[in-house]
Every structure is written in C-alpha cells, then in structure tokens.
C-alpha cells in the first residue's frame, strides 16, 4: 500500500471577514502527482502558502511524514522537505542561471557544495547548457525550468507547483509535463495548481477540487470531471 506522506486535516484560514479556507482536509501519498484545481478565488494559492508556512492557519494540522508543520517558519518547512514554486517567477535578473539555482542549495549546504548541487539540478531539468546565461535573458519556458531547478536544489520530498505552465504553449507544456513525470519517477511527490485543464487531466492521477475555500470533490480526473458539484462550480449550472 502506498505510504501517506502529507496529511492536511481541517485547515481553516480567515483574512478579516473572508474565510479563504474552511476545514480543508486531504492526503497525498508518496510518489503521487496530485492536481489542485478550482475556479479563480477558490483558495488554491492560499492553501499552498499555508502548507509552506507563508500563512499560519487559524486551525487544523499539517504533517509531513508524521512531523507537524503548523507554526514552523517557511525555511524550516523547506528543510523538512516541502517547498513551492511561485506563480510569478522571481529570479535575480542580473545573476546567472547557475547562481539563481544555487540559492536553493544554501538551505543545507555551503556555497561550493550548493554550486555543485545546482549544476546537477540544472542537468536534471535539462537546462545545463544555459547555466551561464543571465536570468533577464531567459525565455518563459527557461524561467519555468529554472524555478523548478531552484526548488529541487533544496532537496524536497514534496514539490508544490503553482501555475508553472501558465506561460507555455502546447509543445512547451508537453515537454514540461514529461519533466514532471520524470521527477516523479525519481521519487519526488508533486502537487500541481494549473488552469490548463488538458495538462492537469493528463498529468495527474488524482484531483482535489476547491471552491470558495471548501473541498468539494476528490478523485480521478474522470470522476472529478463528471462530478455535479465540480460542473456547478466551473459552469454555474447543474451537470444534468
């Protein structure tokens, strides 16, 4: 039986009068690629930010391999093995690709060891040939891969991808999905927020659906796509 790696139980988060998350619970097994979907404003990015310590939940628990994460600072959660990429990729534009990626390795290593690890991560995501290129000169697909390489340089067990394919065309998206499947085969567990439904349906074995901060469905892509609550959330009408 697959091992449960990440356990999220009854997470709630309020910002003033807005309840962004309401008793959200989910389990992610080791080696899964799980998709987190929902309409705009559903709470997806808030949940990601809560998982990695950027927001502290008002209630609930988050455990990674049995370790409680609520209350830990983001760098401590990264050290425990979970990190997210950002929807708006924030690179050091005047630094090289290699120097951008090695910053992730500084979580656990000296500069020299982080540089060696960064080179391996660039190789891992297929962009070692541009290691000396300045970040400001990168294309959108290159930036997406640099962001993933930098996250990998922290040596995570769980990687949260927030709209990493947003600026990619169909060909670039297919290449990026091949990369993610390869990373899963190498032992990484992934949770993916993505608006491109073709990508999410193809990539993920299981989907979790949020709407107005509440979990409304979970299951295989086929199950979720026919769930009346999901159809209602996306289309504003009954599935009947």
PyMOL commands that set and color helices and strands:
alter all, ss='L'
color gray80, all
select helices_A, chain A and resi 44-51+74-80+97-105+111-124+128-130+135-137+140-152+170-185+197-203+221-225+228-235
alter helices_A, ss='H'
color red, helices_A
select strands_A, chain A and resi 4-15+18-29+33-37+59-64+67-68+82-84+158-162+189-193+206-211+214-219
alter strands_A, ss='S'
color yellow, strands_A
deselect
rebuild
show_as cartoon
